[in-house]
Structures are given as C-alpha cells and as structure tokens.
Amino acid sequence: MRRTIVCTSFAVVTVLALALPATAAPPEIAPGESFEAVIPFPDVCPEFELEATVRGKTHTITFVDASGDPVRQIAAGQLFVTWTRTDTGFSRTFAISGPGFYDGAGNPVRGTGRWTTPLEGTGWALVIGNLTIDGLEDGFALVVDYTGRATSICELMS
C-alpha cells in the first residue's frame, strides 16, 4: 500500500511538473518596412557585369529564453530580386522569399524556398530547396549544401 501511494504521488508530481507553463518569454515579432536596394555585382560573371535590385518587405520573429536572450530567429516575407546585365539591359526577376533560419547570435544556418546567394563552389546561384548555410560571403548567406536545384546566375543571365 505504501509503495502505491509513493508511486501515485510521484506520478502526480510528474504530471503537474509537465503541465506547468514554459518559462520562455514570448517571441519578439518585428514587422518589416517596404524597401528597395540596388546592389552592383561587377565581378560575378566573367563576360558581363550585373546589378541586382532587391525589393520587398520582410519580417522577423526572434525566439527568446526566459531572460530575454535570443535563441533563434526566422526571417521571411515577400522579396524579389531583379538581376540586370549592365551591358545589354537584359533583366530577369525572381521571387526569393526564403524563409531563413538564424541561430541566437543572428548567424544564418538554414534556408528553404528560393534564394539568390553565393553557393560554395559555384558562385552566385538561384538555389531552390532546403539549404544549409555556413556563415557569410561578402555579407550574403553562403550556401554550402542543398537538397533541391541550383542554377548559376551567370548561366541564367547569358
């Protein structure tokens, strides 16, 4: 009988402990503002220069612990990039909405969807799928592995 009471008490305490609310703070949501940025890319393709016009609106969700310290972040939104050859004016527009997933320090670690970004061993590419990101290259997320499809920007703009 005594053993049953102890086991029952332990089970009740375990259930109550699991039912307590989580101690993490609510996520911080930062709605984005619409923007447009024109970025020159003179050295991406050997035969011609490119310019990228990025426009859209993104938002971020930062997940924090009980102390308010960031533990991870998601960035997503409606983004488009128009790549333009500066010699001919030929251009192509791509949706690049992501999203991207970041660690607590704000470093990109993973992405999904469509991105135009440096791809290790390839250069700039349109990468579609599940992306593994390891750091930055010239301020842009460096994709080191992916499951999906990738096409060189130079090939797309030739």
N, C-alpha and C positions, 0 to 999 in steps of 0.2 A: 504494500500500500504506500509506504513511504517513498519507494522508488517511483511509483506512478505520479505522485504529487510533485516530486523533483523534476521528472521528465516533462510533465504537463506545464509546470512553472517555467522551465527552460524554453519550451515551445512557445508559450505566450510571450515571454520576453523577446524571443527572436522575431516573432511576428510583429510585435509592437515596434521593435527597432527598425525593421524593414519598412514599416508604414510611416515612419517619421518623414517630414518633408526634407527634400535635398537642401544642402547648405550652400549651394552655389547661388550667386546673385543672378538676377535676370540678365539676358543678353542685352548688349547695347546696340541699338539699330541707328545707323547713320544714313538717312536718305541722301541720295546724290543730287547734284545740280546738273543740268544740261551743260555740255561743254563741246568745244571743237579745238583740236590741236593739229597743226601742220608740222610734220617732222621730216627733215631731209635725210635721205639714205643714199649718199653719193657712192659708197663702196660696197653695196650689197651684191650687185650684178657686174660682171666684168665688162660687158658690152654697152651698158647704158646706166644712167642714174635714175633713181626712184625718189618719189616723195610720197609720204603716207599722210592722209588726212583722217584722223580718228574723231568720230563724233558720237555722242550718245549721252547716256545717263546711267550711272551705276549707283549701287547702294552696298553698304557693308553691314554685316552682323558680326559683332565681336562677342564671343562667349567668355565669361569671366568666372573666376573662382569666388569663394566666399569673401576673400579680401579685396576683390575688385581687380585682381591682376588678370590680364588676358591669357587665355589658354589656347584659343584657336579663333580663326576668323574665316568668313565666307564673303567673297565679293562677286556680285552678279549685276546684271542689268541689261539694258539694250544698247549694244555697242556695234558700230560699223566702222570699217576701215576702207578707204578708197586709195588704192595704190595707183600712182600715175607715173608714166615714163616722162621724164622731163624733156627728152629729145623729140618725141612724137606727139605727146599729149594723150596717148592711149591710156585708158584707165579701166580698172575693174573694182567693184565694190563687193565686200564680203561682210556678212554678219559674224561677229566674233564675241558673242555674249558670254562665253565661258559656261559655268562659273569657275572661279578659282578658290582654292582652299589654302589657308596660311596657318603656320604654327603660332604659338603665343608671342614670339618675337617679331611677327609680321613677315616672315620669310615664306615665299611661295613653296608649296610642297606637292600639290596635285592640282590638276585641272580636268575638266570634262567639257565636251562640246567642241566648238570651233574656236581656234586661236590662230593668229599670225604672230609668230615669235621665233626666236632662234631655236633651231633643232640641232643638237650636237652632231657633228659630222656632216651636216647638210647645209647649214646656213639658214637664212630666213625661209620659213615654210608656212603654208596653210596646213595646220595639223587638226585632224578631226578624230575625236575618240576620248579615251582615258589616257591622261598624260601624267608622267612622273617628272617633277621639276626639281632641279638641284641648283639652287642659287640663281644669280642674275648674271646676264651678259650685257654690259653697257646699259644697265638699268632695266632690262627686259628679262622676263622669266625664261630660263634656259631649260628646254625640254631635253631630258636625257634618255627617255624611253616612252613608248606609247603603244597602245593597242588601238588600232584603227587605220587611218590613212593619212599620209603626208605628201604634199606636193611642193616642190621648190617654188618660191615666189618668182625667181628669175625665169623658170620654166613657164609659169602662168602668165608672165608679162611679156614673153618673147613673141 
